[in-house]
Amino acid sequence: MKRLFTLLAALLLIVSCTSDRSKYLKVYNWGDYIDESLIGEFEQWYYEQTGEEVKIIYQTFDINETMLSKIEKGEEDFDVVCPSDYIIERMLREDMLLPIDRDFGDTPNYIDDNIAPYIRECFDKIDGSGKNANDYSVGYMWGTAGILYNKKHVAEEDLGTWDIIRNAKYANKIFIKDAPRDVYSSVLIYLKRDEVKEGKITLEELMYDSSDESIAAVEGYMKEVKTLVAGWEADFGKDQMTQERGWINLTWSGDAVWAIEEAEPMGVELDYYVPDEGSSVWFDGWVIPKYAKNVKAAKYFINFLCMPENAVRNMDVAGYVSAIGGDYVLEAIEDEEYEPLDLRYFFGPEADSVRTNPVLYPDQTVIDRCAMLHDWGNETPKLISMWSRVKGNESSNVVTIVIIGAFVALLVVFALRRSISKSRRGAVTKKGKKPVKK
């Protein structure tokens, strides 16, 4: 299916160069981050709402910086893209975004009706140099950073902390997300834990800390960790965990959910926690770049994705949590298998004891020890340089090479097995039933 969309996108891109651009909507999104059947459904829905025809040119990216570089240069006229919070922050500061008009005529405004209050509050904290991010972006998915671990091989007394990634007992069984910003923030929170506990600094303030002192401290810590690391991973860490080639993975909540559910039929017990010291909470959101050519269709596309039923479908595929709240989503995520959680921050005053997956929807007590990531602006090269020094020459890491080779071999097996099902990860379904997995 993905190859088909890629070919169609290429063909439509060629056609659009010589055709009326208003008949095409160029969408730039993360891979495996949408129920692809919604693309065709939007085209029909848009015609029903406006009487106008539109065809979607759908393309994907793998890292924020790839997307941003194309937008910054003005060489790509994408109409709607899905950056992460700190990139939204940067795009606002650099005047790269258009405000999202909420006038949809006779069509309901699903954006303002359904975005959870918690998401609005978080987007209010995005530093847009005087511009409110809620006017220029709409939340899509969100989650936490934490530790995925193997319950059989990891001792209970070692859990609950970020420092587990520096525990020599698990040498060559540790995978670290190749995400310098997330790792830096996690380690800094651990290193500054006493100062946070004593009230000398807040987690929010730490997320802006790009001082040379803090960078050096994190670099020193991570160079200790490096000797224990089996691999720096962008996407394959969760597969290594399901195969028990890894026992610990610093990762994101959505990847953790996928791995936990994928490992269960294999008899592998995985679990996930947000460390006691605190963590980061991240967000992806839809924006309309200033070079967009079809602003009308772009805002309707964002509005379409904010319909609760579409939000649930996208969660089923992406494995992450939608920014959409309300009764429809609340009913969809409930599952008696789990202990009650306080989700009033997300669903309102009636959601004080919701039974649902705590990895997807953290309890209020977990949210209270999380803070948002932020853009470092001109200080960003310092972070990238530090990360390069930490990782060093990966080609000398024999363990990493062996594991990557094994992963490539496993891809064929996984692809065949998952092709049976519709969704790649699967998060929630109606009545709380677990979805069929690939």
C-alpha positions as CSV (number, residue, x, y, z in Angstrom):
1,M,0.0,0.0,0.0
2,K,2.8,2.4,0.9
3,R,4.5,1.8,-2.5
4,L,1.2,2.5,-4.2
5,F,0.8,5.8,-2.5
6,T,4.4,6.7,-3.3
7,L,3.9,6.0,-7.0
8,L,0.5,7.9,-7.0
9,A,2.1,10.8,-5.2
10,A,4.9,11.0,-7.8
11,L,2.4,10.9,-10.7
12,L,0.1,13.4,-9.2
13,L,3.1,15.7,-8.5
14,I,4.0,15.7,-12.2
15,V,0.5,16.4,-13.2
16,S,0.1,19.2,-10.7
17,C,3.0,21.1,-12.2
18,T,0.9,21.7,-15.3
19,S,-2.6,21.6,-13.8
20,D,-4.7,23.8,-11.6
21,R,-2.9,23.6,-8.2
22,S,-6.1,24.3,-6.3
23,K,-7.3,20.8,-7.3
24,Y,-4.4,19.2,-5.4
25,L,-3.6,19.0,-1.7
26,K,0.1,18.2,-0.8
27,V,0.3,16.5,2.6
28,Y,3.7,15.8,4.3
29,N,3.5,13.5,7.2
30,W,5.5,10.9,9.2
31,G,5.5,7.4,7.9
32,D,2.8,5.0,9.2
33,Y,1.1,7.9,10.9
34,I,-2.4,7.8,9.4
35,D,-5.1,5.4,8.4
36,E,-4.5,5.6,4.7
37,S,-8.1,4.8,3.8
38,L,-8.9,8.3,5.2
39,I,-7.0,9.9,2.4
40,G,-9.6,8.8,-0.2
41,E,-12.4,9.4,2.2
42,F,-11.3,13.0,2.7
43,E,-11.4,13.7,-1.1
44,Q,-15.0,12.5,-1.2
45,W,-15.9,14.4,2.1
46,Y,-14.3,17.6,0.8
47,Y,-16.4,17.5,-2.4
48,E,-19.5,16.9,-0.3
49,Q,-18.7,19.9,2.0
50,T,-17.5,22.4,-0.7
51,G,-18.6,21.1,-4.1
52,E,-15.0,21.2,-5.1
53,E,-12.8,18.3,-6.2
54,V,-9.3,17.8,-4.7
55,K,-6.7,15.0,-5.0
56,I,-4.2,14.4,-2.3
57,I,-0.5,14.1,-3.0
58,Y,0.7,12.3,0.1
59,Q,4.4,12.1,1.0
60,T,6.2,11.0,4.1
61,F,9.4,12.0,6.1
62,D,11.4,10.2,8.8
63,I,12.8,13.1,10.9
64,N,11.7,16.6,11.6
65,E,14.8,18.2,10.2
66,T,14.2,16.6,6.7
67,M,10.8,18.2,6.6
68,L,12.0,21.5,7.9
69,S,14.8,21.9,5.4
70,K,12.4,21.6,2.5
71,I,10.0,24.2,4.0
72,E,12.8,26.6,5.0
73,K,14.2,26.7,1.5
74,G,10.8,27.4,0.0
75,E,11.5,24.8,-2.7
76,E,8.4,22.7,-1.7
77,D,4.9,24.1,-1.7
78,F,3.4,21.6,0.8
79,D,0.0,22.6,2.0
80,V,-0.1,20.8,5.3
81,V,2.7,19.2,7.3
82,C,3.0,17.5,10.7
83,P,6.1,18.7,12.7
84,S,6.8,18.1,16.4
85,D,6.4,20.7,19.1
86,Y,9.9,22.2,19.1
87,I,9.8,22.5,15.3
88,I,6.5,24.2,15.4
89,E,8.2,26.6,17.9
90,R,11.0,27.2,15.4
91,M,8.7,27.7,12.5
92,L,6.6,30.2,14.4
93,R,9.7,32.2,15.4
94,E,10.9,32.2,11.8
95,D,7.5,33.3,10.4
96,M,7.1,30.1,8.3
97,L,3.4,29.4,9.1
98,L,0.0,30.7,8.2
99,P,-2.8,31.0,10.8
100,I,-5.4,28.3,10.5
101,D,-8.8,29.8,9.8
102,R,-11.6,28.1,11.6
103,D,-14.4,29.3,9.2
104,F,-15.8,26.2,7.5
105,G,-19.1,27.5,6.4
106,D,-21.9,25.0,7.1
107,T,-19.3,22.3,8.1
108,P,-18.8,21.9,11.9
109,N,-15.6,23.2,13.4
110,Y,-14.3,19.9,14.7
111,I,-10.9,21.5,15.7
112,D,-12.2,23.8,18.4
113,D,-15.0,21.3,19.4
114,N,-12.7,18.3,20.0
115,I,-9.1,19.2,20.8
116,A,-8.6,18.2,24.5
117,P,-8.0,21.1,26.9
118,Y,-4.7,19.6,28.0
119,I,-3.4,19.8,24.4
120,R,-4.5,23.5,24.2
121,E,-2.7,24.3,27.4
122,C,0.5,22.6,26.2
123,F,0.4,24.4,22.9
124,D,0.0,27.7,24.8
125,K,3.4,27.0,26.2
126,I,5.1,26.7,22.8
127,D,7.3,29.8,22.6
128,G,6.2,31.4,19.3
129,S,7.8,34.8,19.9
130,G,4.4,36.4,20.6
131,K,2.4,34.1,18.4
132,N,0.0,31.6,20.0
133,A,0.7,28.1,18.6
134,N,-3.0,27.2,18.9
135,D,-3.7,29.8,16.2
136,Y,-1.1,28.3,13.8
137,S,-1.1,24.6,14.6
138,V,-3.5,21.8,15.7
139,G,-2.5,18.9,17.9
140,Y,-2.4,15.5,16.2
141,M,-0.6,12.9,18.4
142,W,1.3,13.0,21.7
143,G,3.1,10.8,24.1
144,T,5.9,10.4,26.7
145,A,9.5,9.3,26.7
146,G,10.4,6.4,29.0
147,I,11.9,3.0,29.5
148,L,10.6,-0.2,27.8
149,Y,11.9,-3.2,29.6
150,N,11.8,-7.0,29.7
151,K,10.1,-8.2,32.9
152,K,11.9,-11.5,32.8
153,H,15.4,-10.2,32.5
154,V,15.3,-6.9,34.3
155,A,15.3,-6.9,38.2
156,E,12.4,-5.1,39.8
157,E,14.8,-3.2,42.1
158,D,16.5,-1.6,39.1
159,L,13.2,-0.1,37.7
160,G,11.8,3.4,38.1
161,T,14.8,5.5,37.1
162,W,16.6,6.7,34.0
163,D,19.9,5.4,35.5
164,I,18.9,1.9,34.4
165,I,20.6,2.7,31.1
166,R,23.9,2.9,32.9
167,N,23.5,-0.4,34.8
168,A,26.3,-2.7,33.8
169,K,24.2,-5.7,34.5
170,Y,22.4,-5.1,31.2
171,A,25.5,-4.5,29.0
172,N,24.8,-5.1,25.3
173,K,21.1,-5.4,26.0
174,I,20.3,-1.7,26.0
175,F,18.9,0.2,23.0
176,I,18.8,4.0,23.0
177,K,16.5,6.0,20.7
178,D,18.7,7.9,18.2
179,A,17.0,11.2,19.3
180,P,19.5,13.6,20.8
181,R,16.9,16.1,22.1
182,D,14.8,13.4,23.9
183,V,17.9,11.6,25.3
184,Y,19.5,14.9,26.4
185,S,16.4,16.0,28.3
186,S,15.9,12.6,29.9
187,V,19.5,12.4,31.2
188,L,19.5,16.1,32.3
189,I,16.4,15.5,34.4
190,Y,18.2,12.6,36.1
191,L,21.4,14.5,36.7
192,K,19.4,17.5,38.1
193,R,17.0,15.4,40.1
194,D,18.0,16.7,43.5
195,E,17.8,20.3,42.3
196,V,14.3,19.7,41.0
197,K,13.2,17.9,44.2
198,E,14.5,20.8,46.3
199,G,12.7,23.3,44.2
200,K,15.8,25.0,42.9
201,I,14.8,24.5,39.3
202,T,11.6,23.3,37.6
203,L,11.3,20.7,34.9
204,E,10.0,23.3,32.5
205,E,13.1,25.4,33.1
206,L,15.3,22.4,32.5
207,M,13.8,21.9,29.0
208,Y,15.4,25.3,28.0
209,D,18.8,24.5,29.5
210,S,21.4,24.5,26.8
211,S,24.3,25.7,29.0
212,D,27.8,24.4,28.3
213,E,27.9,22.9,31.8
214,S,24.7,20.9,31.3
215,I,25.8,19.7,27.8
216,A,29.1,18.6,29.2
217,A,27.4,16.7,32.1
218,V,25.1,14.9,29.8
219,E,27.9,14.1,27.4
220,G,30.0,12.6,30.2
221,Y,27.1,10.5,31.4
222,M,26.2,9.2,27.9
223,K,29.9,8.2,27.2
224,E,29.6,5.9,30.2
225,V,26.3,4.6,28.8
226,K,27.8,4.1,25.4
227,T,30.0,1.2,26.6
228,L,26.8,-0.7,27.4
229,V,24.7,0.2,24.4
230,A,23.8,-2.5,21.8
231,G,22.5,0.0,19.3
232,W,21.3,3.6,18.7
233,E,17.9,3.1,17.0
234,A,15.5,5.1,15.0
235,D,12.8,2.5,14.6
236,F,14.2,-1.1,15.1
237,G,14.6,-1.0,18.9
238,K,11.0,-2.2,19.5
239,D,11.6,-5.2,17.2
240,Q,14.8,-6.1,19.1
241,M,12.8,-6.0,22.4
242,T,10.1,-8.3,21.1
243,Q,12.8,-10.8,20.1
244,E,14.6,-10.5,23.5
245,R,17.7,-9.3,21.8
246,G,17.3,-6.2,23.9
247,W,16.1,-6.0,27.5
248,I,16.0,-2.2,28.0
249,N,15.0,0.5,25.5
250,L,14.9,4.3,26.0
251,T,12.0,5.0,23.7
252,W,8.6,6.6,23.2
253,S,5.3,5.5,24.6
254,G,3.8,4.6,21.2
255,D,6.7,2.4,20.2
256,A,6.4,0.8,23.7
257,V,2.7,-0.1,23.2
258,W,3.5,-1.7,19.8
259,A,6.3,-3.7,21.3
260,I,4.3,-4.9,24.3
261,E,1.4,-6.1,22.3
262,E,3.6,-7.6,19.6
263,A,5.7,-9.5,22.2
264,E,2.8,-11.0,24.1
265,P,1.9,-13.8,21.6
266,M,5.6,-14.7,21.6
267,G,5.5,-15.3,25.4
268,V,7.8,-12.2,25.9
269,E,6.6,-9.9,28.7
270,L,7.5,-6.3,28.2
271,D,6.4,-3.2,30.2
272,Y,7.0,0.5,30.2
273,Y,7.5,3.2,32.8
274,V,8.0,6.9,33.0
275,P,11.0,7.4,35.4
276,D,10.4,8.8,38.9
277,E,12.8,11.7,38.3
278,G,10.5,13.0,35.6
279,S,10.4,13.0,31.8
280,S,9.4,14.8,28.6
281,V,6.0,14.9,27.0
282,W,6.0,15.5,23.2
283,F,3.4,16.6,20.6
284,D,3.0,16.5,16.9
285,G,0.7,18.9,15.2
286,W,-0.7,20.0,11.8
287,V,0.5,23.3,10.4
288,I,0.0,25.2,7.1
289,P,3.4,26.5,5.8
290,K,3.5,30.0,4.3
291,Y,4.4,28.5,0.9
292,A,1.1,26.5,0.8
293,K,-0.8,26.8,-2.5
294,N,-4.1,25.2,-1.4
295,V,-4.8,26.7,2.0
296,K,-8.6,26.1,1.9
297,A,-8.2,22.3,1.4
298,A,-5.4,22.2,4.0
299,K,-7.6,23.6,6.7
300,Y,-10.5,21.3,5.8
301,F,-8.1,18.3,5.9
302,I,-7.0,19.3,9.4
303,N,-10.6,19.7,10.4
304,F,-11.5,16.3,8.9
305,L,-8.8,14.6,11.0
306,C,-10.2,16.2,14.2
307,M,-13.5,14.2,13.8
308,P,-13.5,11.8,16.8
309,E,-14.1,8.7,14.7
310,N,-11.2,9.6,12.4
311,A,-9.0,10.3,15.4
312,V,-9.7,6.8,16.8
313,R,-8.9,5.2,13.4
314,N,-5.6,7.0,13.3
315,M,-4.7,5.9,16.8
316,D,-5.4,2.3,15.8
317,V,-2.8,2.7,13.0
318,A,-0.2,4.9,14.6
319,G,-0.1,3.4,18.1
320,Y,0.0,6.9,19.6
321,V,-2.5,9.0,21.4
322,S,-4.7,11.5,19.6
323,A,-5.0,15.1,20.7
324,I,-8.8,14.6,20.4
325,G,-10.8,14.2,23.6
326,G,-14.5,13.9,24.2
327,D,-16.9,11.0,25.0
328,Y,-16.5,9.1,21.7
329,V,-12.7,8.7,22.2
330,L,-13.2,8.1,25.9
331,E,-15.5,5.2,25.2
332,A,-13.2,3.8,22.6
333,I,-10.2,3.6,24.9
334,E,-11.9,2.1,28.0
335,D,-10.7,-1.4,28.8
336,E,-11.6,-3.3,32.1
337,E,-8.3,-5.1,31.9
338,Y,-6.5,-2.0,33.4
339,E,-6.6,-0.3,36.8
340,P,-8.4,3.1,37.1
341,L,-6.5,6.2,36.1
342,D,-7.1,9.9,36.8
343,L,-7.5,11.4,33.3
344,R,-9.5,14.5,34.2
345,Y,-6.6,16.6,32.8
346,F,-7.5,15.2,29.3
347,F,-11.2,14.2,29.3
348,G,-12.7,16.5,32.0
349,P,-14.1,16.2,35.5
350,E,-16.0,12.9,34.9
351,A,-12.8,11.0,34.0
352,D,-11.4,10.5,37.4
353,S,-11.2,6.7,37.2
354,V,-10.9,5.6,33.6
355,R,-9.7,2.0,33.0
356,T,-7.4,2.2,30.0
357,N,-3.8,1.5,29.0
358,P,-1.6,3.7,31.2
359,V,1.2,3.7,28.7
360,L,-1.0,5.5,26.2
361,Y,-2.9,7.7,28.7
362,P,-0.6,8.4,31.7
363,D,-2.2,9.1,35.0
364,Q,-2.3,12.6,36.4
365,T,0.6,11.8,38.7
366,V,2.8,10.9,35.8
367,I,1.8,14.0,33.8
368,D,2.7,16.1,36.8
369,R,6.3,15.1,36.5
370,C,6.6,15.7,32.7
371,A,7.5,18.8,30.8
372,M,7.5,19.8,27.1
373,L,10.5,19.9,24.9
374,H,11.6,23.2,23.4
375,D,13.6,24.5,20.5
376,W,17.1,25.7,21.2
377,G,17.3,28.1,18.3
378,N,20.9,29.0,17.5
379,E,22.1,26.8,20.3
380,T,20.9,23.6,18.5
381,P,24.3,22.9,16.8
382,K,25.8,22.4,20.3
383,L,23.3,19.6,20.9
384,I,24.0,17.9,17.6
385,S,27.8,18.2,18.1
386,M,27.5,16.6,21.5
387,W,25.4,13.8,20.2
388,S,27.9,13.1,17.4
389,R,30.8,12.9,19.9
390,V,28.8,10.5,22.1
391,K,28.0,8.1,19.3
392,G,31.4,8.4,17.8
393,N,32.4,5.9,15.0
394,E,29.5,3.5,15.1
395,S,31.1,1.2,12.5
396,S,33.5,0.1,15.2
397,N,30.6,-1.2,17.3
398,V,30.6,-4.8,16.3
399,V,27.5,-5.6,18.4
400,T,25.5,-2.9,16.6
401,I,26.5,-4.3,13.2
402,V,25.5,-7.8,14.1
403,I,22.1,-6.6,15.5
404,I,21.4,-4.5,12.5
405,G,22.1,-7.4,10.2
406,A,19.8,-9.6,12.2
407,F,17.1,-6.9,12.1
408,V,17.3,-6.7,8.3
409,A,16.8,-10.5,8.1
410,L,13.8,-10.3,10.4
411,L,12.2,-7.5,8.3
412,V,11.1,-10.0,5.7
413,V,9.5,-12.2,8.2
414,F,7.7,-9.3,10.0
415,A,6.6,-7.8,6.7
416,L,4.9,-11.1,5.6
417,R,3.2,-11.6,9.0
418,R,2.0,-8.0,9.3
419,S,0.7,-7.8,5.8
420,I,-2.2,-9.9,6.9
421,S,-3.6,-7.0,9.0
422,K,-4.6,-3.5,8.2
423,S,-2.8,-1.5,10.8
424,R,0.9,-1.4,11.6
425,R,0.9,-0.7,15.3
426,G,-2.7,-0.6,16.7
427,A,-3.6,1.4,19.8
428,V,-7.3,1.3,20.6
429,T,-10.5,0.1,19.2
430,K,-14.2,0.5,20.2
431,K,-15.1,-1.0,23.5
432,G,-11.4,-1.3,24.4
433,K,-10.7,-4.4,22.4
434,K,-7.2,-4.9,21.3
435,P,-6.8,-4.5,17.5
436,V,-5.5,-7.2,15.1
437,K,-1.8,-6.7,14.7
438,K,0.3,-7.2,11.6
